[in-house]
Amino acid sequence: MGLLNFEGVKIDNAPEEVIPKCPYCRKDLETIWIKTKGIGIVEQKQLIMCPHCKSFLGFGAFSV
Ligand SMILES: [Zn+2]
């Protein structure tokens, strides 16, 4: 996943109350599901999933 480049676009912080939407089912992601793959501390990948449609949204590194 590369960084997005919005050249010439003003970047602003989203308001605190804004909830991201799932790009697949368009539902609010007030909760996301995390599925941790792999055992051990070094090779731990977390899959981020939409709890509504169970779509894979990306990888994350959360401490739950
Ligand atoms: Zn979804």
N, CA, C, O and the ligand as a Tripos MOL2 file, in Angstrom:
@<TRIPOS>MOLECULE
protein
  257   255    65     0     0
PROTEIN
NO_CHARGES

@<TRIPOS>ATOM
      1 N           0.8400   -1.1900    0.0000 N.3       1 MET1
      2 CA          0.0000    0.0000    0.0000 C.3       1 MET1
      3 C           0.8770    1.2430    0.0000 C.2       1 MET1
      4 O           1.6080    1.4650    0.9650 O.2       1 MET1
      5 N           0.8340    2.0390   -1.0180 N.am      2 GLY2
      6 CA          1.6290    3.2460   -1.0890 C.3       2 GLY2
      7 C           0.8860    4.4310   -0.5110 C.2       2 GLY2
      8 O          -0.3090    4.3620   -0.2270 O.2       2 GLY2
      9 N           1.6030    5.4930   -0.3480 N.am      3 LEU3
     10 CA          0.9720    6.7020    0.1620 C.3       3 LEU3
     11 C           0.2110    7.3790   -0.9760 C.2       3 LEU3
     12 O           0.6480    7.4010   -2.1270 O.2       3 LEU3
     13 N          -0.9230    7.9200   -0.6120 N.am      4 LEU4
     14 CA         -1.6980    8.6340   -1.6070 C.3       4 LEU4
     15 C          -1.1220   10.0280   -1.7920 C.2       4 LEU4
     16 O          -0.6840   10.6700   -0.8370 O.2       4 LEU4
     17 N          -1.1320   10.4700   -3.0060 N.am      5 ASN5
     18 CA         -0.5760   11.7700   -3.3100 C.3       5 ASN5
     19 C          -1.6630   12.6650   -3.8960 C.2       5 ASN5
     20 O          -2.0780   12.4950   -5.0420 O.2       5 ASN5
     21 N          -2.1060   13.6060   -3.1020 N.am      6 PHE6
     22 CA         -3.1200   14.5550   -3.5650 C.3       6 PHE6
     23 C          -2.4390   15.8970   -3.8220 C.2       6 PHE6
     24 O          -2.4370   16.7810   -2.9650 O.2       6 PHE6
     25 N          -1.8810   16.0280   -4.9750 N.am      7 GLU7
     26 CA         -1.1430   17.2440   -5.2610 C.3       7 GLU7
     27 C          -2.1000   18.4120   -5.4620 C.2       7 GLU7
     28 O          -3.0910   18.3050   -6.1850 O.2       7 GLU7
     29 N          -1.7880   19.5210   -4.8160 N.am      8 GLY8
     30 CA         -2.6030   20.7210   -4.9620 C.3       8 GLY8
     31 C          -3.8950   20.6860   -4.1680 C.2       8 GLY8
     32 O          -4.7260   21.5830   -4.3030 O.2       8 GLY8
     33 N          -4.0790   19.6610   -3.3410 N.am      9 VAL9
     34 CA         -5.3000   19.5440   -2.5570 C.3       9 VAL9
     35 C          -4.9950   19.9250   -1.1240 C.2       9 VAL9
     36 O          -3.9940   19.5000   -0.5480 O.2       9 VAL9
     37 N          -5.8680   20.7260   -0.5640 N.am     10 LYS10
     38 CA         -5.7080   21.1190    0.8360 C.3      10 LYS10
     39 C          -6.0660   19.9360    1.7300 C.2      10 LYS10
     40 O          -7.1390   19.3460    1.5970 O.2      10 LYS10
     41 N          -5.1770   19.6050    2.6210 N.am     11 ILE11
     42 CA         -5.4060   18.4970    3.5330 C.3      11 ILE11
     43 C          -5.8590   19.0480    4.8760 C.2      11 ILE11
     44 O          -5.2110   19.9270    5.4440 O.2      11 ILE11
     45 N          -6.9550   18.5380    5.3730 N.am     12 ASP12
     46 CA         -7.4850   19.0000    6.6460 C.3      12 ASP12
     47 C          -7.8490   17.7960    7.5000 C.2      12 ASP12
     48 O          -8.1390   16.7160    6.9850 O.2      12 ASP12
     49 N          -7.8290   17.9960    8.7900 N.am     13 ASN13
     50 CA         -8.2160   16.9210    9.6900 C.3      13 ASN13
     51 C          -9.7270   16.7250    9.6640 C.2      13 ASN13
     52 O         -10.4910   17.6910    9.6500 O.2      13 ASN13
     53 N         -10.1410   15.4850    9.6570 N.am     14 ALA14
     54 CA        -11.5700   15.1890    9.7050 C.3      14 ALA14
     55 C         -12.0970   15.5280   11.0930 C.2      14 ALA14
     56 O         -11.3960   15.3390   12.0870 O.2      14 ALA14
     57 N         -13.3250   16.0250   11.1660 N.am     15 PRO15
     58 CA        -13.8940   16.3040   12.4830 C.3      15 PRO15
     59 C         -13.9830   15.0470   13.3330 C.2      15 PRO15
     60 O         -14.1460   13.9370   12.8260 O.2      15 PRO15
     61 N         -13.8730   15.2500   14.6110 N.am     16 GLU16
     62 CA        -13.8450   14.1540   15.5780 C.3      16 GLU16
     63 C         -15.0340   13.2020   15.4280 C.2      16 GLU16
     64 O         -14.8870   11.9900   15.5830 O.2      16 GLU16
     65 N         -16.2030   13.7530   15.1280 N.am     17 GLU17
     66 CA        -17.4230   12.9420   15.1260 C.3      17 GLU17
     67 C         -17.6340   12.1760   13.8280 C.2      17 GLU17
     68 O         -18.5740   11.3900   13.7150 O.2      17 GLU17
     69 N         -16.7760   12.3990   12.8610 N.am     18 VAL18
     70 CA        -16.9540   11.7270   11.5810 C.3      18 VAL18
     71 C         -16.5330   10.2670   11.7020 C.2      18 VAL18
     72 O         -15.4500    9.9530   12.1950 O.2      18 VAL18
     73 N         -17.4070    9.3890   11.2440 N.am     19 ILE19
     74 CA        -17.1200    7.9600   11.2910 C.3      19 ILE19
     75 C         -16.8270    7.4870    9.8650 C.2      19 ILE19
     76 O         -17.6120    7.7500    8.9540 O.2      19 ILE19
     77 N         -15.7110    6.7970    9.6670 N.am     20 PRO20
     78 CA        -15.4280    6.3050    8.3250 C.3      20 PRO20
     79 C         -16.4400    5.2710    7.8710 C.2      20 PRO20
     80 O         -17.0110    4.5340    8.6740 O.2      20 PRO20
     81 N         -16.6450    5.2370    6.5750 N.am     21 LYS21
     82 CA        -17.5830    4.2710    6.0160 C.3      21 LYS21
     83 C         -16.8180    3.1390    5.3530 C.2      21 LYS21
     84 O         -15.7280    3.3290    4.8130 O.2      21 LYS21
     85 N         -17.4030    1.9860    5.4070 N.am     22 CYS22
     86 CA        -16.8360    0.8570    4.6800 C.3      22 CYS22
     87 C         -16.9450    1.1400    3.1880 C.2      22 CYS22
     88 O         -18.0240    1.4910    2.7100 O.2      22 CYS22
     89 N         -15.8440    0.9960    2.4380 N.am     23 PRO23
     90 CA        -15.9010    1.2780    1.0060 C.3      23 PRO23
     91 C         -16.7190    0.2480    0.2300 C.2      23 PRO23
     92 O         -17.0460    0.4680   -0.9360 O.2      23 PRO23
     93 N         -17.0480   -0.8610    0.8640 N.am     24 TYR24
     94 CA        -17.7530   -1.9310    0.1630 C.3      24 TYR24
     95 C         -19.2560   -1.8830    0.3990 C.2      24 TYR24
     96 O         -20.0390   -1.9160   -0.5500 O.2      24 TYR24
     97 N         -19.6670   -1.8020    1.6890 N.am     25 CYS25
     98 CA        -21.1020   -1.8220    1.9700 C.3      25 CYS25
     99 C         -21.6130   -0.4520    2.3810 C.2      25 CYS25
    100 O         -22.8100   -0.2910    2.6230 O.2      25 CYS25
    101 N         -20.7320    0.5400    2.4660 N.am     26 ARG26
    102 CA        -21.0890    1.9280    2.7520 C.3      26 ARG26
    103 C         -21.7040    2.1200    4.1320 C.2      26 ARG26
    104 O         -22.3610    3.1320    4.3750 O.2      26 ARG26
    105 N         -21.5050    1.1830    5.0240 N.am     27 LYS27
    106 CA        -22.0200    1.3470    6.3730 C.3      27 LYS27
    107 C         -20.9640    2.0070    7.2480 C.2      27 LYS27
    108 O         -19.7680    1.9060    6.9790 O.2      27 LYS27
    109 N         -21.4190    2.6840    8.2950 N.am     28 ASP28
    110 CA        -20.5000    3.3560    9.2020 C.3      28 ASP28
    111 C         -19.6560    2.3400    9.9490 C.2      28 ASP28
    112 O         -20.1480    1.3210   10.4340 O.2      28 ASP28
    113 N         -18.3800    2.6460   10.0270 N.am     29 LEU29
    114 CA        -17.4700    1.7530   10.7320 C.3      29 LEU29
    115 C         -17.2350    2.2860   12.1380 C.2      29 LEU29
    116 O         -16.1400    2.7410   12.4700 O.2      29 LEU29
    117 N         -18.2850    2.2220   12.9620 N.am     30 GLU30
    118 CA        -18.0780    2.6360   14.3510 C.3      30 GLU30
    119 C         -17.3160    1.5440   15.0880 C.2      30 GLU30
    120 O         -16.7500    1.7860   16.1540 O.2      30 GLU30
    121 N         -17.3020    0.3690   14.5330 N.am     31 THR31
    122 CA        -16.5070   -0.7390   15.0460 C.3      31 THR31
    123 C         -15.8070   -1.3960   13.8600 C.2      31 THR31
    124 O         -16.3850   -1.5270   12.7820 O.2      31 THR31
    125 N         -14.5710   -1.8030   14.0680 N.am     32 ILE32
    126 CA        -13.9320   -2.6420   13.0610 C.3      32 ILE32
    127 C         -13.4970   -3.9390   13.7190 C.2      32 ILE32
    128 O         -13.2280   -3.9900   14.9200 O.2      32 ILE32
    129 N         -13.4340   -4.9590   12.9290 N.am     33 TRP33
    130 CA        -12.9740   -6.2460   13.4350 C.3      33 TRP33
    131 C         -11.5100   -6.4270   13.0780 C.2      33 TRP33
    132 O         -11.0600   -6.0740   11.9880 O.2      33 TRP33
    133 N         -10.7940   -6.9800   14.0160 N.am     34 ILE34
    134 CA         -9.3850   -7.2540   13.8010 C.3      34 ILE34
    135 C          -9.1560   -8.7430   13.9690 C.2      34 ILE34
    136 O          -9.5510   -9.3410   14.9700 O.2      34 ILE34
    137 N          -8.5250   -9.3190   12.9930 N.am     35 LYS35
    138 CA         -8.1980  -10.7290   13.0550 C.3      35 LYS35
    139 C          -6.6880  -10.8470   13.0240 C.2      35 LYS35
    140 O          -6.0410  -10.4640   12.0500 O.2      35 LYS35
    141 N          -6.1390  -11.3760   14.0910 N.am     36 THR36
    142 CA         -4.6910  -11.4780   14.1880 C.3      36 THR36
    143 C          -4.2330  -12.8060   13.6090 C.2      36 THR36
    144 O          -4.6900  -13.8760   14.0100 O.2      36 THR36
    145 N          -3.3250  -12.7060   12.6640 N.am     37 LYS37
    146 CA         -2.7840  -13.9070   12.0320 C.3      37 LYS37
    147 C          -1.3520  -14.1000   12.4650 C.2      37 LYS37
    148 O          -0.5860  -13.1450   12.5880 O.2      37 LYS37
    149 N          -1.0060  -15.3380   12.6910 N.am     38 GLY38
    150 CA          0.3730  -15.6520   13.0400 C.3      38 GLY38
    151 C           0.5770  -15.6280   14.5340 C.2      38 GLY38
    152 O          -0.0110  -14.8080   15.2390 O.2      38 GLY38
    153 N           1.4010  -16.5170   15.0100 N.am     39 ILE39
    154 CA          1.7070  -16.5420   16.4280 C.3      39 ILE39
    155 C           3.1150  -16.0180   16.6360 C.2      39 ILE39
    156 O           3.9470  -16.0720   15.7310 O.2      39 ILE39
    157 N           3.3730  -15.5200   17.8100 N.am     40 GLY40
    158 CA          4.6640  -14.9010   18.0780 C.3      40 GLY40
    159 C           4.5150  -13.3910   18.0080 C.2      40 GLY40
    160 O           3.5210  -12.8620   17.5110 O.2      40 GLY40
    161 N           5.5150  -12.7280   18.5120 N.am     41 ILE41
    162 CA          5.4300  -11.2700   18.6210 C.3      41 ILE41
    163 C           5.9190  -10.6100   17.3350 C.2      41 ILE41
    164 O           5.4520   -9.5360   16.9580 O.2      41 ILE41
    165 N           6.8630  -11.2680   16.6700 N.am     42 VAL42
    166 CA          7.5070  -10.6290   15.5200 C.3      42 VAL42
    167 C           6.5770  -10.6220   14.3110 C.2      42 VAL42
    168 O           6.3110   -9.5740   13.7210 O.2      42 VAL42
    169 N           6.0900  -11.8050   13.9530 N.am     43 GLU43
    170 CA          5.3130  -11.9060   12.7150 C.3      43 GLU43
    171 C           3.8280  -11.9320   13.0300 C.2      43 GLU43
    172 O           3.1780  -12.9720   12.9180 O.2      43 GLU43
    173 N           3.3080  -10.8060   13.4180 N.am     44 GLN44
    174 CA          1.8770  -10.7110   13.6730 C.3      44 GLN44
    175 C           1.2590   -9.7200   12.7170 C.2      44 GLN44
    176 O           1.5850   -8.5330   12.7080 O.2      44 GLN44
    177 N           0.3710  -10.2360   11.9280 N.am     45 LYS45
    178 CA         -0.3450   -9.3700   11.0020 C.3      45 LYS45
    179 C          -1.7920   -9.3200   11.4260 C.2      45 LYS45
    180 O          -2.4020  -10.3470   11.7260 O.2      45 LYS45
    181 N          -2.3330   -8.1310   11.4490 N.am     46 GLN46
    182 CA         -3.7360   -7.9920   11.7890 C.3      46 GLN46
    183 C          -4.5230   -7.6130   10.5440 C.2      46 GLN46
    184 O          -4.2140   -6.6410    9.8550 O.2      46 GLN46
    185 N          -5.5320   -8.4000   10.2840 N.am     47 LEU47
    186 CA         -6.4230   -8.0810    9.1830 C.3      47 LEU47
    187 C          -7.5650   -7.2350    9.7270 C.2      47 LEU47
    188 O          -8.2090   -7.6040   10.7090 O.2      47 LEU47
    189 N          -7.8090   -6.1200    9.0940 N.am     48 ILE48
    190 CA         -8.9170   -5.2660    9.4960 C.3      48 ILE48
    191 C         -10.1210   -5.6200    8.6310 C.2      48 ILE48
    192 O         -10.0500   -5.6390    7.4020 O.2      48 ILE48
    193 N         -11.2170   -5.8980    9.3060 N.am     49 MET49
    194 CA        -12.4190   -6.3290    8.5920 C.3      49 MET49
    195 C         -13.6040   -5.4530    8.9430 C.2      49 MET49
    196 O         -13.7080   -4.9370   10.0560 O.2      49 MET49
    197 N         -14.4900   -5.2940    7.9820 N.am     50 CYS50
    198 CA        -15.7580   -4.6280    8.2230 C.3      50 CYS50
    199 C         -16.6840   -5.6000    8.9490 C.2      50 CYS50
    200 O         -16.8870   -6.7180    8.4760 O.2      50 CYS50
    201 N         -17.2530   -5.1940   10.0960 N.am     51 PRO51
    202 CA        -18.1290   -6.1110   10.8250 C.3      51 PRO51
    203 C         -19.4840   -6.3070   10.1490 C.2      51 PRO51
    204 O         -20.2330   -7.2120   10.5160 O.2      51 PRO51
    205 N         -19.8020   -5.4720    9.1740 N.am     52 HIS52
    206 CA        -21.1070   -5.5750    8.5190 C.3      52 HIS52
    207 C         -21.0670   -6.5600    7.3510 C.2      52 HIS52
    208 O         -21.9070   -7.4560    7.2570 O.2      52 HIS52
    209 N         -20.0960   -6.3910    6.4690 N.am     53 CYS53
    210 CA        -20.0470   -7.2430    5.2740 C.3      53 CYS53
    211 C         -18.8310   -8.1520    5.2760 C.2      53 CYS53
    212 O         -18.6370   -8.9400    4.3500 O.2      53 CYS53
    213 N         -18.0020   -8.0440    6.3250 N.am     54 LYS54
    214 CA        -16.8170   -8.8840    6.4940 C.3      54 LYS54
    215 C         -15.7970   -8.7190    5.3730 C.2      54 LYS54
    216 O         -15.0360   -9.6350    5.0650 O.2      54 LYS54
    217 N         -15.7980   -7.5420    4.7750 N.am     55 SER55
    218 CA        -14.8030   -7.2590    3.7570 C.3      55 SER55
    219 C         -13.4560   -6.9640    4.4080 C.2      55 SER55
    220 O         -13.3750   -6.3980    5.4980 O.2      55 SER55
    221 N         -12.4350   -7.3550    3.7210 N.am     56 PHE56
    222 CA        -11.0780   -7.0720    4.1740 C.3      56 PHE56
    223 C         -10.7330   -5.6270    3.8210 C.2      56 PHE56
    224 O         -10.7900   -5.2350    2.6550 O.2      56 PHE56
    225 N         -10.3790   -4.8430    4.8300 N.am     57 LEU57
    226 CA        -10.1490   -3.4130    4.6140 C.3      57 LEU57
    227 C          -8.6740   -3.0600    4.5420 C.2      57 LEU57
    228 O          -8.3060   -2.0520    3.9400 O.2      57 LEU57
    229 N          -7.8270   -3.8790    5.1490 N.am     58 GLY58
    230 CA         -6.4120   -3.5610    5.1370 C.3      58 GLY58
    231 C          -5.7000   -4.2120    6.2940 C.2      58 GLY58
    232 O          -6.2950   -4.9660    7.0640 O.2      58 GLY58
    233 N          -4.4290   -3.9170    6.4120 N.am     59 PHE59
    234 CA         -3.6480   -4.4600    7.5170 C.3      59 PHE59
    235 C          -3.4750   -3.3980    8.5870 C.2      59 PHE59
    236 O          -3.4240   -2.2050    8.2890 O.2      59 PHE59
    237 N          -3.3890   -3.8290    9.8030 N.am     60 GLY60
    238 CA         -3.2160   -2.8800   10.8760 C.3      60 GLY60
    239 C          -2.2910   -3.4260   11.9360 C.2      60 GLY60
    240 O          -1.9070   -4.5950   11.9110 O.2      60 GLY60
    241 N          -1.9450   -2.5720   12.8570 N.am     61 ALA61
    242 CA         -1.1340   -2.9770   13.9980 C.3      61 ALA61
    243 C          -1.7420   -2.3200   15.2310 C.2      61 ALA61
    244 O          -1.3430   -1.2280   15.6340 O.2      61 ALA61
    245 N          -2.6920   -2.9920   15.8070 N.am     62 PHE62
    246 CA         -3.3720   -2.4560   16.9870 C.3      62 PHE62
    247 C          -3.0040   -3.2980   18.1930 C.2      62 PHE62
    248 O          -2.7600   -4.4990   18.0740 O.2      62 PHE62
    249 N          -2.9660   -2.6750   19.3330 N.am     63 SER63
    250 CA         -2.8830   -3.4370   20.5700 C.3      63 SER63
    251 C          -4.2530   -3.3920   21.2130 C.2      63 SER63
    252 O          -4.7270   -2.3310   21.6200 O.2      63 SER63
    253 N          -4.8790   -4.5410   21.3030 N.am     64 VAL64
    254 CA         -6.2430   -4.6080   21.8170 C.3      64 VAL64
    255 C          -6.1930   -5.0180   23.2920 C.2      64 VAL64
    256 O          -7.2360   -5.1390   23.9340 O.2      64 VAL64
    257 ZN        -18.6620   -3.3870    4.8600 Zn       65 ZN65
@<TRIPOS>BOND
     1     1     2 1
     2     2     3 1
     3     3     4 2
     4     3     5 am
     5     5     6 1
     6     6     7 1
     7     7     8 2
     8     7     9 am
     9     9    10 1
    10    10    11 1
    11    11    12 2
    12    11    13 am
    13    13    14 1
    14    14    15 1
    15    15    16 2
    16    15    17 am
    17    17    18 1
    18    18    19 1
    19    19    20 2
    20    19    21 am
    21    21    22 1
    22    22    23 1
    23    23    24 2
    24    23    25 am
    25    25    26 1
    26    26    27 1
    27    27    28 2
    28    27    29 am
    29    29    30 1
    30    30    31 1
    31    31    32 2
    32    31    33 am
    33    33    34 1
    34    34    35 1
    35    35    36 2
    36    35    37 am
    37    37    38 1
    38    38    39 1
    39    39    40 2
    40    39    41 am
    41    41    42 1
    42    42    43 1
    43    43    44 2
    44    43    45 am
    45    45    46 1
    46    46    47 1
    47    47    48 2
    48    47    49 am
    49    49    50 1
    50    50    51 1
    51    51    52 2
    52    51    53 am
    53    53    54 1
    54    54    55 1
    55    55    56 2
    56    55    57 am
    57    57    58 1
    58    58    59 1
    59    59    60 2
    60    59    61 am
    61    61    62 1
    62    62    63 1
    63    63    64 2
    64    63    65 am
    65    65    66 1
    66    66    67 1
    67    67    68 2
    68    67    69 am
    69    69    70 1
    70    70    71 1
    71    71    72 2
    72    71    73 am
    73    73    74 1
    74    74    75 1
    75    75    76 2
    76    75    77 am
    77    77    78 1
    78    78    79 1
    79    79    80 2
    80    79    81 am
    81    81    82 1
    82    82    83 1
    83    83    84 2
    84    83    85 am
    85    85    86 1
    86    86    87 1
    87    87    88 2
    88    87    89 am
    89    89    90 1
    90    90    91 1
    91    91    92 2
    92    91    93 am
    93    93    94 1
    94    94    95 1
    95    95    96 2
    96    95    97 am
    97    97    98 1
    98    98    99 1
    99    99   100 2
   100    99   101 am
   101   101   102 1
   102   102   103 1
   103   103   104 2
   104   103   105 am
   105   105   106 1
   106   106   107 1
   107   107   108 2
   108   107   109 am
   109   109   110 1
   110   110   111 1
   111   111   112 2
   112   111   113 am
   113   113   114 1
   114   114   115 1
   115   115   116 2
   116   115   117 am
   117   117   118 1
   118   118   119 1
   119   119   120 2
   120   119   121 am
   121   121   122 1
   122   122   123 1
   123   123   124 2
   124   123   125 am
   125   125   126 1
   126   126   127 1
   127   127   128 2
   128   127   129 am
   129   129   130 1
   130   130   131 1
   131   131   132 2
   132   131   133 am
   133   133   134 1
   134   134   135 1
   135   135   136 2
   136   135   137 am
   137   137   138 1
   138   138   139 1
   139   139   140 2
   140   139   141 am
   141   141   142 1
   142   142   143 1
   143   143   144 2
   144   143   145 am
   145   145   146 1
   146   146   147 1
   147   147   148 2
   148   147   149 am
   149   149   150 1
   150   150   151 1
   151   151   152 2
   152   151   153 am
   153   153   154 1
   154   154   155 1
   155   155   156 2
   156   155   157 am
   157   157   158 1
   158   158   159 1
   159   159   160 2
   160   159   161 am
   161   161   162 1
   162   162   163 1
   163   163   164 2
   164   163   165 am
   165   165   166 1
   166   166   167 1
   167   167   168 2
   168   167   169 am
   169   169   170 1
   170   170   171 1
   171   171   172 2
   172   171   173 am
   173   173   174 1
   174   174   175 1
   175   175   176 2
   176   175   177 am
   177   177   178 1
   178   178   179 1
   179   179   180 2
   180   179   181 am
   181   181   182 1
   182   182   183 1
   183   183   184 2
   184   183   185 am
   185   185   186 1
   186   186   187 1
   187   187   188 2
   188   187   189 am
   189   189   190 1
   190   190   191 1
   191   191   192 2
   192   191   193 am
   193   193   194 1
   194   194   195 1
   195   195   196 2
   196   195   197 am
   197   197   198 1
   198   198   199 1
   199   199   200 2
   200   199   201 am
   201   201   202 1
   202   202   203 1
   203   203   204 2
   204   203   205 am
   205   205   206 1
   206   206   207 1
   207   207   208 2
   208   207   209 am
   209   209   210 1
   210   210   211 1
   211   211   212 2
   212   211   213 am
   213   213   214 1
   214   214   215 1
   215   215   216 2
   216   215   217 am
   217   217   218 1
   218   218   219 1
   219   219   220 2
   220   219   221 am
   221   221   222 1
   222   222   223 1
   223   223   224 2
   224   223   225 am
   225   225   226 1
   226   226   227 1
   227   227   228 2
   228   227   229 am
   229   229   230 1
   230   230   231 1
   231   231   232 2
   232   231   233 am
   233   233   234 1
   234   234   235 1
   235   235   236 2
   236   235   237 am
   237   237   238 1
   238   238   239 1
   239   239   240 2
   240   239   241 am
   241   241   242 1
   242   242   243 1
   243   243   244 2
   244   243   245 am
   245   245   246 1
   246   246   247 1
   247   247   248 2
   248   247   249 am
   249   249   250 1
   250   250   251 1
   251   251   252 2
   252   251   253 am
   253   253   254 1
   254   254   255 1
   255   255   256 2
@<TRIPOS>SUBSTRUCTURE
     1 MET1         2 RESIDUE 1 A MET
     2 GLY2         6 RESIDUE 1 A GLY
     3 LEU3        10 RESIDUE 1 A LEU
     4 LEU4        14 RESIDUE 1 A LEU
     5 ASN5        18 RESIDUE 1 A ASN
     6 PHE6        22 RESIDUE 1 A PHE
     7 GLU7        26 RESIDUE 1 A GLU
     8 GLY8        30 RESIDUE 1 A GLY
     9 VAL9        34 RESIDUE 1 A VAL
    10 LYS10       38 RESIDUE 1 A LYS
    11 ILE11       42 RESIDUE 1 A ILE
    12 ASP12       46 RESIDUE 1 A ASP
    13 ASN13       50 RESIDUE 1 A ASN
    14 ALA14       54 RESIDUE 1 A ALA
    15 PRO15       58 RESIDUE 1 A PRO
    16 GLU16       62 RESIDUE 1 A GLU
    17 GLU17       66 RESIDUE 1 A GLU
    18 VAL18       70 RESIDUE 1 A VAL
    19 ILE19       74 RESIDUE 1 A ILE
    20 PRO20       78 RESIDUE 1 A PRO
    21 LYS21       82 RESIDUE 1 A LYS
    22 CYS22       86 RESIDUE 1 A CYS
    23 PRO23       90 RESIDUE 1 A PRO
    24 TYR24       94 RESIDUE 1 A TYR
    25 CYS25       98 RESIDUE 1 A CYS
    26 ARG26      102 RESIDUE 1 A ARG
    27 LYS27      106 RESIDUE 1 A LYS
    28 ASP28      110 RESIDUE 1 A ASP
    29 LEU29      114 RESIDUE 1 A LEU
    30 GLU30      118 RESIDUE 1 A GLU
    31 THR31      122 RESIDUE 1 A THR
    32 ILE32      126 RESIDUE 1 A ILE
    33 TRP33      130 RESIDUE 1 A TRP
    34 ILE34      134 RESIDUE 1 A ILE
    35 LYS35      138 RESIDUE 1 A LYS
    36 THR36      142 RESIDUE 1 A THR
    37 LYS37      146 RESIDUE 1 A LYS
    38 GLY38      150 RESIDUE 1 A GLY
    39 ILE39      154 RESIDUE 1 A ILE
    40 GLY40      158 RESIDUE 1 A GLY
    41 ILE41      162 RESIDUE 1 A ILE
    42 VAL42      166 RESIDUE 1 A VAL
    43 GLU43      170 RESIDUE 1 A GLU
    44 GLN44      174 RESIDUE 1 A GLN
    45 LYS45      178 RESIDUE 1 A LYS
    46 GLN46      182 RESIDUE 1 A GLN
    47 LEU47      186 RESIDUE 1 A LEU
    48 ILE48      190 RESIDUE 1 A ILE
    49 MET49      194 RESIDUE 1 A MET
    50 CYS50      198 RESIDUE 1 A CYS
    51 PRO51      202 RESIDUE 1 A PRO
    52 HIS52      206 RESIDUE 1 A HIS
    53 CYS53      210 RESIDUE 1 A CYS
    54 LYS54      214 RESIDUE 1 A LYS
    55 SER55      218 RESIDUE 1 A SER
    56 PHE56      222 RESIDUE 1 A PHE
    57 LEU57      226 RESIDUE 1 A LEU
    58 GLY58      230 RESIDUE 1 A GLY
    59 PHE59      234 RESIDUE 1 A PHE
    60 GLY60      238 RESIDUE 1 A GLY
    61 ALA61      242 RESIDUE 1 A ALA
    62 PHE62      246 RESIDUE 1 A PHE
    63 SER63      250 RESIDUE 1 A SER
    64 VAL64      254 RESIDUE 1 A VAL
    65 ZN65       257 GROUP 0 **** ****
